[in-house]
Amino acid sequence: MKMIVAGAGLVGCAMAIALKQEGHEVELIEKRSDPRLQDLSSGRSINLIVTAKAINLFQQLGIWDDVKKITVPVYGRMMHSVEGELTYQAYGRDDSEYNNSISRGMMNNLLLDKVEEFDIPIHFEKEVSQIDLKARKIIFEDGGISYDKLFGCDGAGSPVRAALISELGKSASYQVEPLGVDYKEFLMPADRSGNYAIDERSLHIWPRGKHFLMALPNLEGSFTMTLYMPTEWFKEYDTEEKIEAYFKEFYPDVLEFLPNFTKEYFKNPEGFLGTVRMNPWIYEDSVALLGDAAHAIVPFFGQGMNCGMSDIQFIRERMKAHGEDWSQILKEYQSHQKPNGDAIADLSLENFEEMSAKVGDERFLFKKRVEKVLENKFPDTYRSRYGMTVYTLIPYHQALAAGEIQQELLDELIRDIDDIEQLDLNKAKSLIDGMLLPWLKKRELDLTKHPF
Ligand SMILES: Cc1cc2nc3c(=O)[nH]c(=O)nc-3n(C[C@H](O)[C@H](O)[C@H](O)COP(=O)(O)OP(=O)(O)OC[C@H]3O[C@@H](n4cnc5c(N)ncnc54)[C@H](O)[C@@H]3O)c2cc1C
């Protein structure tokens, strides 16, 4: 059976390895030239966080040890107020739980090396555009490639998805929802001694409402900074003086560490943010969309790639259960993963609110502190929505639903208090037992299971 994976990005490379490990003949088609032959510092330098869902797949594929070597552990969020005050919020229950910051470019290059170690052919500079879904053939100007199965891992602008939409007509639904906030990246270099200029154990956020700044550490002492602003502001800040004045007003404590940022601001591209919702993700028993091709989302939960890796993990498990019965494999993929894709899209939009504004809100931070106490006092029955999403394999749609119950519970618990000393743990226990536990038990969700 001949399998083609369209797109040799993060998800395409991992999918090709997963198929090969199950004994399939697989080839990758990639429109770009080989990125390993280019200077990594050119173009975008997006940083990602790698968490449980991707780690789980990488462990199964036997590549996690190598990926981990190029990550930097990040243990919590450091919020910077305009006055320069710092507030730290740990991510996990303790320091055994952290996010792994990685350069997307370095990770893609490593995965391409792994693909080659598995003897999987990669056809660079070959662009998929026309597909005859009925004949199972990708048509190029200089001929075509037939396939038995085609996996569209070709990113947010997926031509494989476009072929599905055109073939399925009205029975497909497809929306692109722009966020109205876009981003630009630039670098905070290491200091003169090669050290990080700010605390490297944290993701830094300068929350300022609809616009904010973020920083994630890189391996060699620098930080990748991401500036999020309403789309139209990028046009308004059109001179070095204007953007510098903007930084002086909103991010004064960081300016001294950004010697080149005005130049980089004008040199680096502006990135679009939005949510792509598509249904279905499959065509008969021959085509499936994975990763951003199926569910491009806004990046505020750090789960776009992680969700793509969970798509692959699900298909791997179904391949083991159903062998060559691809009709069944793809049907189950659609019914299981599509709700997860929708849920992580919604969670990510909600987290935009949280990161841009709420992390600077006293009441919100108090609620988070209370939640941390509950997570530690009641580890068998209380896991924050963030913890479930990021540090466990609990499906995204269940984390989303549990989170709604938890918000009600927390609101009730902190209604009349504003100091952690006033927290009534008996009341907390009875609220958890009454509101949350029956829901968790019904779904057999075990919060104590920690796979890593
Ligand atoms: C600012 C930002 C921060 C993010 N942070 C995180 C994070 O912390 N954690 C996380 O999990 N995710 C994060 N993401 C999301 C993550 O980057 C994506 O989810 C991930 O890169 C998707 O991988 P993919 O392989 O599906 O798509 P892509 O990485 O887009 O790869 C698609 C591949 O297909 C190729 N291709 C496209 N068209 C064709 C064609 N016609 N023919 C052949 N090949 C083609 C492309 O060249 C590319 O190589 C972030 C995204 C952004 C923008």
PDBQT file of the ligand as one rigid body, heavy atoms in Angstrom, charges set to zero:
ROOT
HETATM    1  C1  LIG A 501       3.497  32.375  17.147  1.00  0.00    +0.000 C 
HETATM    2  C2  LIG A 501       3.169  30.898  17.220  1.00  0.00    +0.000 A 
HETATM    3  C3  LIG A 501       3.467  30.199  18.363  1.00  0.00    +0.000 A 
HETATM    4  C4  LIG A 501       3.147  28.849  18.464  1.00  0.00    +0.000 A 
HETATM    5  N1  LIG A 501       3.420  28.179  19.617  1.00  0.00    +0.000 NA
HETATM    6  C5  LIG A 501       3.114  26.874  19.731  1.00  0.00    +0.000 A 
HETATM    7  C6  LIG A 501       3.451  26.152  20.919  1.00  0.00    +0.000 A 
HETATM    8  O1  LIG A 501       4.001  26.693  21.878  1.00  0.00    +0.000 OA
HETATM    9  N2  LIG A 501       3.130  24.817  20.986  1.00  0.00    +0.000 N 
HETATM   10  C7  LIG A 501       2.488  24.188  19.965  1.00  0.00    +0.000 A 
HETATM   11  O2  LIG A 501       2.193  22.983  20.116  1.00  0.00    +0.000 OA
HETATM   12  N3  LIG A 501       2.182  24.841  18.827  1.00  0.00    +0.000 NA
HETATM   13  C8  LIG A 501       2.477  26.160  18.678  1.00  0.00    +0.000 A 
HETATM   14  N4  LIG A 501       2.203  26.827  17.516  1.00  0.00    +0.000 N 
HETATM   15  C9  LIG A 501       1.523  26.103  16.424  1.00  0.00    +0.000 C 
HETATM   16  C10 LIG A 501       2.504  25.275  15.590  1.00  0.00    +0.000 C 
HETATM   17  O3  LIG A 501       3.500  26.104  15.035  1.00  0.00    +0.000 OA
HETATM   18  C11 LIG A 501       1.731  24.582  14.492  1.00  0.00    +0.000 C 
HETATM   19  O4  LIG A 501       0.595  23.959  15.035  1.00  0.00    +0.000 OA
HETATM   20  C12 LIG A 501       2.592  23.530  13.814  1.00  0.00    +0.000 C 
HETATM   21  O5  LIG A 501       3.720  24.120  13.228  1.00  0.00    +0.000 OA
HETATM   22  C13 LIG A 501       1.765  22.813  12.770  1.00  0.00    +0.000 C 
HETATM   23  O6  LIG A 501       2.534  21.853  12.145  1.00  0.00    +0.000 OA
HETATM   24  P1  LIG A 501       2.072  21.267  10.761  1.00  0.00    +0.000 P 
HETATM   25  O7  LIG A 501       3.143  20.301  10.382  1.00  0.00    +0.000 OA
HETATM   26  O8  LIG A 501       0.664  20.825  10.842  1.00  0.00    +0.000 OA
HETATM   27  O9  LIG A 501       2.056  22.514   9.773  1.00  0.00    +0.000 OA
HETATM   28  P2  LIG A 501       3.292  23.375   9.256  1.00  0.00    +0.000 P 
HETATM   29  O10 LIG A 501       4.319  23.508  10.311  1.00  0.00    +0.000 OA
HETATM   30  O11 LIG A 501       2.721  24.616   8.684  1.00  0.00    +0.000 OA
HETATM   31  O12 LIG A 501       3.905  22.496   8.096  1.00  0.00    +0.000 OA
HETATM   32  C14 LIG A 501       3.245  22.335   6.870  1.00  0.00    +0.000 C 
HETATM   33  C15 LIG A 501       4.265  21.894   5.827  1.00  0.00    +0.000 C 
HETATM   34  O13 LIG A 501       3.587  21.678   4.595  1.00  0.00    +0.000 OA
HETATM   35  C16 LIG A 501       4.318  22.291   3.545  1.00  0.00    +0.000 C 
HETATM   36  N5  LIG A 501       3.386  22.607   2.470  1.00  0.00    +0.000 N 
HETATM   37  C17 LIG A 501       2.449  23.595   2.452  1.00  0.00    +0.000 A 
HETATM   38  N6  LIG A 501       1.812  23.596   1.269  1.00  0.00    +0.000 NA
HETATM   39  C18 LIG A 501       2.321  22.563   0.546  1.00  0.00    +0.000 A 
HETATM   40  C19 LIG A 501       2.063  22.070  -0.739  1.00  0.00    +0.000 A 
HETATM   41  N7  LIG A 501       1.175  22.655  -1.539  1.00  0.00    +0.000 N 
HETATM   42  N8  LIG A 501       2.764  21.008  -1.177  1.00  0.00    +0.000 NA
HETATM   43  C20 LIG A 501       3.700  20.431  -0.385  1.00  0.00    +0.000 A 
HETATM   44  N9  LIG A 501       3.998  20.870   0.854  1.00  0.00    +0.000 NA
HETATM   45  C21 LIG A 501       3.325  21.931   1.319  1.00  0.00    +0.000 A 
HETATM   46  C22 LIG A 501       4.906  23.528   4.207  1.00  0.00    +0.000 C 
HETATM   47  O14 LIG A 501       5.990  24.032   3.461  1.00  0.00    +0.000 OA
HETATM   48  C23 LIG A 501       5.313  22.992   5.562  1.00  0.00    +0.000 C 
HETATM   49  O15 LIG A 501       6.579  22.393   5.532  1.00  0.00    +0.000 OA
HETATM   50  C24 LIG A 501       2.525  28.176  17.376  1.00  0.00    +0.000 A 
HETATM   51  C25 LIG A 501       2.245  28.886  16.211  1.00  0.00    +0.000 A 
HETATM   52  C26 LIG A 501       2.551  30.236  16.129  1.00  0.00    +0.000 A 
HETATM   53  C27 LIG A 501       2.228  30.972  14.863  1.00  0.00    +0.000 C 
ENDROOT
TORSDOF 0
